[in-house]
Each structure stands twice: as structure tokens, then as C-alpha cells.
Amino acid sequence: MPETTANGISLHYDLRGPETGEPVLLIMGLGAQMTRWSNDFVGELASRGYRAIRYDNRDVGLSQKLDEAGAPDMTAVYTALMSGQKPNVPYLLSDMAADAVGLLDALGIDRAHIVGASMGGMIAQMVAAEHPQRTLSLTSIMSSTGNPALPPAKPEAMERLQSRGPDPLHDLDAFLDHGLISSKVLGSPGYPVDEVELRAQLRSDYERSFYPVGFARQMAAIVASGDRRKALATIIAPTVVIHGADDPLVPKDGGEDTAATIPGAELHLIPGMGHNLPAPLIVPVCDLIERATARARELRTVPLPT
């Protein structure tokens, strides 16, 4: 798997699709490795002629781990926010967005269609807001704006997100059982996954990389980044917002708020979809990504005013 230095961080990535295809940068979510963009998903984009790029964010997968930063003090982070002060965290979502742009630099790509899921959607939003010259289009999937007034996750979903389960070094089967239950709680009620396949994916992810403190630092980055609506309101890239109507972790209000905040954004709620990308939704989601890319091409063909 290729590796490069981007924004001073070592990132692992891979490429699929024709070299001449329009680049689509895929950014994954909290604590999730790039392999959560499944081979079938990436292959679908490649089959449509895109140059699909997926990568591990900092602190996850095979990309650089910020060991020297240690575990974040989340109580101190929340206390600082409530007192109107800047939390002391190793990095913010904007830094992770700079990683994404640094990867484009390293690959010699001037502009790309930016696609992100969950926390990856937040990072993608910040790429579009802070690096508009690098963004052809934005697709924000099952993400939100940081608006503190939005409804929270369902309690059982938040509990599953925050619980790391048994130590896999002592009981791998129990760890995988825990992950399986968590995936069911967070997943799509209209699109149940095959338990054997899901367990195999969980095991593969664990064997590829297991680094829970990275999850904690990424969570701190989300919390410390706060309300991002002011930045999102400046986005000029054609934007499509995709959200599961039955998402228990990031309720659909998050998608609705994202679409309402970004000028001209389209909102697409998918019935039966939770907080994952099940196989039956690969084609529909890629169709919606193409709505964003098509809007970007239309803009490039509109004559400039004289």
C-alpha cells in the first residue's frame, strides 16, 4: 500500500480507477480505517470512470500515530468549551482537512470531488470551507454541523460508540462479539448485514490496526472544533448531503442542518439507512455522489460573465 507525507503526517492511501478520471477523495469517519470504504464501493466509483482515492486519517489504520500526544482529557475539553476557552487538544478537524489537502498535493492533484462519511463528512466540509480552490464538489454523508442545539444520539448508540469492549489481546472472540452487536445497534435497520461477513471485516480491521487512543484523540478533535456553521455557510462548491432517515448515532437533523447551512446544498434522506454504508446502498449513494460531480461539471461549462 502506498504511503506519503501530507501536511507533515505520514498517510497510507490507495488509488482505484483510470489515471485520467476525475479524482474523488474519500474520507472515513471516527476511528474507522479506510477499509470501511469497501472494495465494492471504491470499485463502483472506479467503474464509473473516477479516480477513487481512500486513505487512513491520522491516528488510525496504517497512517501516523501521534503517540507523543497521549490520551486526551475530555473533561478538560468540555470544561474549556463551557467557559468559552480554547481546549487543549493535539489537533482539530481543520488540521485533518489540511491532511486531506496535503495528500492531494503529494499526488499532484489540483482539485478533487470531496466525499466524507460521519467524522469524515465533517473533515470534508472543512476542506470545502477552508480550501475552496481545491474542491470540485462536496458530498457529506451521515454527518453534521456541530450545532449544539441539534438532538443528540440515541443513548444506546452513544453507549456503543464510546464502549471499546473487551481487550482483544485477552479475548478476541469477545471483542469481535462486542463489535458485532455495536454494528447492529448503529447500522441500518432496513439493510441488515450478514453476520459472518461483518465478523470477518471486524477481525480484518483489528488485524490491520488496533489503536483505541487514536479514536479518543479524534473524538477530542470533533468536540473541540465546536459549532462549524459559520465556516460551512461560506462553502461555494456544489454540495449533496446524504443521510440515513434511521440513523441512531447522528440523527437526520444533522443532515438537515448541514443542507440548510451550506448554500445551495441538496438533501437526500434514505429510508432504512442508519450509520453505515451497507452493500445494497452502494449504487444509490454513488448515484448521489454523481449528482454532486455533475453539478460541478455544469458550473465549469457555464461561460463567465463579460
C-alpha positions in Angstrom: 0.0 0.0 0.0 1.4 3.4 -0.9 2.5 5.9 1.8 3.3 9.6 1.5 3.8 12.6 3.7 1.0 15.1 3.8 0.8 18.2 6.0 3.8 16.7 7.9 1.9 13.5 8.6 2.6 10.1 7.1 -0.6 8.8 5.4 -1.4 5.4 3.8 -3.6 5.5 0.8 -4.7 3.6 -2.3 -6.0 4.5 -5.7 -8.5 2.8 -8.0 -9.8 3.8 -11.4 -8.4 5.3 -14.5 -5.5 7.8 -14.1 -7.3 10.2 -16.3 -10.5 10.0 -14.3 -11.8 12.9 -12.1 -10.4 12.4 -8.6 -12.8 11.5 -5.8 -11.2 11.8 -2.3 -12.9 9.5 0.2 -12.6 10.5 3.9 -13.7 8.0 6.5 -15.1 8.6 10.0 -14.2 8.4 13.7 -11.7 5.7 14.5 -12.5 4.0 11.2 -9.9 2.8 8.8 -10.1 3.5 5.0 -11.1 -0.1 4.5 -14.6 0.9 5.7 -14.9 2.3 2.2 -15.4 -1.2 0.9 -13.7 -2.6 -2.2 -17.1 -2.8 -3.8 -17.8 0.9 -3.1 -14.5 2.0 -4.4 -14.9 -0.3 -7.4 -18.2 1.2 -8.2 -16.8 4.7 -8.4 -13.8 3.4 -10.5 -16.2 1.6 -12.9 -17.9 5.0 -13.5 -14.6 6.4 -14.6 -13.5 8.2 -11.4 -10.0 8.1 -9.8 -11.1 7.0 -6.3 -8.7 7.8 -3.5 -9.1 6.4 0.0 -6.7 6.9 2.9 -6.3 6.3 6.6 -6.7 9.5 8.7 -4.0 10.4 11.1 -4.2 8.3 14.3 -5.9 5.4 12.7 -5.1 2.4 10.4 -1.6 2.4 8.9 -1.2 6.2 9.0 1.0 8.0 11.5 0.0 7.8 15.2 0.6 10.8 17.4 1.8 8.7 20.4 3.5 11.7 22.0 0.2 13.4 22.4 -1.1 10.8 24.9 -4.8 10.3 25.7 -7.0 13.4 25.8 -8.6 14.8 29.0 -12.2 15.0 27.7 -13.4 16.6 31.0 -10.9 19.4 30.5 -12.0 19.7 26.9 -15.7 20.1 27.8 -14.8 22.5 30.7 -12.8 24.7 28.4 -15.6 24.9 25.9 -18.2 25.7 28.5 -16.0 28.5 29.8 -15.5 29.9 26.3 -11.9 29.0 26.1 -9.9 27.1 23.5 -9.5 23.4 24.5 -6.0 22.0 24.7 -6.1 19.2 22.1 -3.4 17.9 19.7 -5.4 18.8 16.6 -8.8 19.9 15.2 -10.9 18.9 12.3 -9.2 21.7 10.3 -5.9 20.0 10.8 -7.3 16.8 9.4 -8.7 18.7 6.5 -5.2 20.1 5.9 -4.0 16.4 5.8 -6.5 15.7 3.1 -5.3 18.7 1.0 -1.7 17.7 1.7 -2.5 14.2 0.2 -3.8 15.9 -2.9 -0.6 17.9 -3.1 1.5 14.8 -2.7 -0.5 13.1 -5.5 -0.2 16.1 -7.8 -3.9 16.7 -7.8 -5.1 20.3 -8.1 -8.8 19.8 -7.4 -11.0 16.9 -6.3 -14.5 15.9 -5.5 -14.5 15.5 -1.7 -16.6 12.8 -0.1 -16.8 12.2 3.6 -18.7 9.9 5.9 -19.6 10.7 9.6 -16.5 12.5 11.0 -15.1 12.2 7.5 -18.1 14.3 6.4 -17.0 17.0 8.9 -13.5 16.9 7.6 -14.8 17.0 4.0 -16.9 20.1 4.9 -13.8 21.8 6.3 -11.9 21.0 3.1 -14.6 22.7 1.1 -14.9 25.6 3.5 -11.2 26.3 4.1 -9.7 25.1 0.8 -12.4 26.1 -1.8 -9.9 26.2 -4.6 -9.2 22.5 -4.1 -12.8 21.4 -4.0 -14.7 20.5 -7.1 -17.8 19.2 -5.2 -18.7 18.1 -1.7 -20.7 15.1 -0.7 -21.4 14.9 3.1 -22.7 11.6 4.3 -24.3 10.9 7.7 -22.6 13.9 9.2 -23.5 17.1 11.0 -22.5 20.8 11.7 -21.5 20.8 15.3 -24.7 22.8 16.1 -25.2 22.3 19.9 -28.9 22.6 19.6 -29.3 19.5 17.5 -30.8 16.4 19.0 -28.2 14.0 20.5 -27.5 10.4 19.5 -29.8 7.7 20.9 -28.4 6.7 24.3 -27.8 3.1 23.2 -25.9 4.3 20.1 -23.7 6.7 22.1 -23.0 4.0 24.6 -21.9 1.6 21.9 -19.7 4.3 20.2 -17.9 5.0 23.4 -17.5 1.4 24.7 -14.4 -0.2 23.3 -15.4 -3.7 24.6 -13.2 -6.5 25.9 -9.4 -6.3 25.4 -8.8 -8.3 22.2 -5.3 -9.3 23.4 -7.0 -11.3 26.1 -10.3 -12.4 24.4 -10.5 -11.7 20.7 -13.8 -13.6 20.3 -15.5 -11.5 22.9 -14.1 -8.3 21.3 -15.5 -9.3 18.0 -18.9 -10.2 19.6 -19.0 -6.7 21.1 -18.2 -5.2 17.7 -20.9 -7.2 16.0 -23.5 -6.0 18.5 -22.3 -2.4 18.2 -22.5 -2.6 14.4 -26.1 -3.9 14.6 -27.1 -1.0 17.0 -25.5 1.7 14.8 -26.4 0.1 11.4 -29.2 0.3 9.0 -32.5 -1.4 10.1 -33.7 -1.6 6.5 -30.5 -3.3 5.4 -29.3 -5.9 7.8 -25.8 -7.2 7.2 -24.5 -10.7 7.0 -23.1 -11.5 10.5 -20.4 -13.8 9.1 -19.2 -11.2 6.7 -19.3 -8.4 9.3 -17.4 -10.5 11.8 -14.7 -11.2 9.2 -14.5 -7.4 8.5 -14.1 -6.6 12.2 -11.4 -9.2 12.5 -9.6 -7.9 9.4 -9.7 -4.4 10.7 -8.3 -5.5 14.1 -5.5 -7.4 12.5 -4.7 -4.4 10.3 -4.5 -1.9 13.1 -5.8 -1.6 16.7 -5.2 1.8 18.2 -8.0 2.9 20.6 -6.2 6.0 21.9 -6.3 7.4 18.3 -10.1 7.1 18.4 -10.1 9.2 21.6 -7.9 11.9 20.1 -10.2 12.1 17.0 -13.2 12.4 19.3 -11.4 15.3 21.1 -10.9 17.0 17.7 -14.6 16.8 16.9 -15.7 18.2 20.3 -13.0 20.9 20.4 -13.9 22.0 16.8 -17.3 23.0 18.1 -20.0 24.7 16.0 -18.8 24.9 12.4 -21.9 26.5 10.8 -20.1 29.8 10.2 -17.5 28.1 8.1 -20.0 25.9 6.4 -22.0 28.9 5.3 -19.1 30.0 3.2 -18.9 26.8 1.1 -19.3 27.5 -2.6 -18.8 24.0 -4.0 -21.8 22.1 -5.3 -22.9 20.1 -2.4 -25.0 16.9 -1.8 -25.9 15.9 1.7 -26.8 12.2 2.2 -28.3 11.0 5.5 -30.0 7.9 6.8 -33.5 8.6 7.9 -33.0 6.0 10.7 -29.5 7.0 11.8 -29.3 6.4 15.6 -25.9 8.0 16.1 -26.2 11.2 14.1 -30.0 11.8 13.8 -31.3 13.0 10.4 -31.5 16.5 11.9 -27.7 16.7 11.5 -28.0 16.1 7.8 -30.9 18.6 7.5 -28.9 21.2 9.4 -25.9 20.6 7.1 -28.0 21.1 4.0 -29.7 24.2 5.4 -26.4 25.8 6.3 -24.4 25.2 3.1 -25.7 27.4 0.3 -27.5 25.5 -2.5 -26.9 22.1 -0.9 -29.2 19.2 -1.9 -30.5 16.9 0.9 -31.2 13.3 0.3 -32.7 11.2 3.2 -32.5 7.5 2.7 -35.2 5.4 4.4 -34.0 2.4 6.4 -30.4 3.7 6.4 -28.6 4.0 9.7 -25.0 4.9 10.5 -23.2 2.7 7.9 -22.9 2.1 4.2 -24.5 -1.3 3.6 -23.9 -3.1 0.3 -27.4 -2.5 -1.2 -26.9 1.3 -0.9 -23.6 1.4 -2.7 -25.1 2.1 -6.1 -27.7 4.7 -4.8 -25.1 6.5 -2.8 -22.7 6.6 -5.7 -25.6 7.9 -7.9 -25.9 10.8 -5.4 -22.2 11.4 -5.4 -22.5 11.7 -9.2 -25.2 14.4 -8.7 -22.6 16.5 -7.0 -19.9 15.8 -9.6 -22.4 16.6 -12.4 -23.3 19.9 -10.8 -19.6 20.7 -10.7 -19.1 19.9 -14.4 -22.1 22.1 -15.2 -20.6 25.0 -13.4 -17.3 24.6 -15.3 -19.2 24.8 -18.6 -21.1 28.0 -17.7 -19.5 31.0 -19.5 -18.0 33.6 -17.2 -19.8 37.0 -17.3 -18.2 39.6 -19.6 
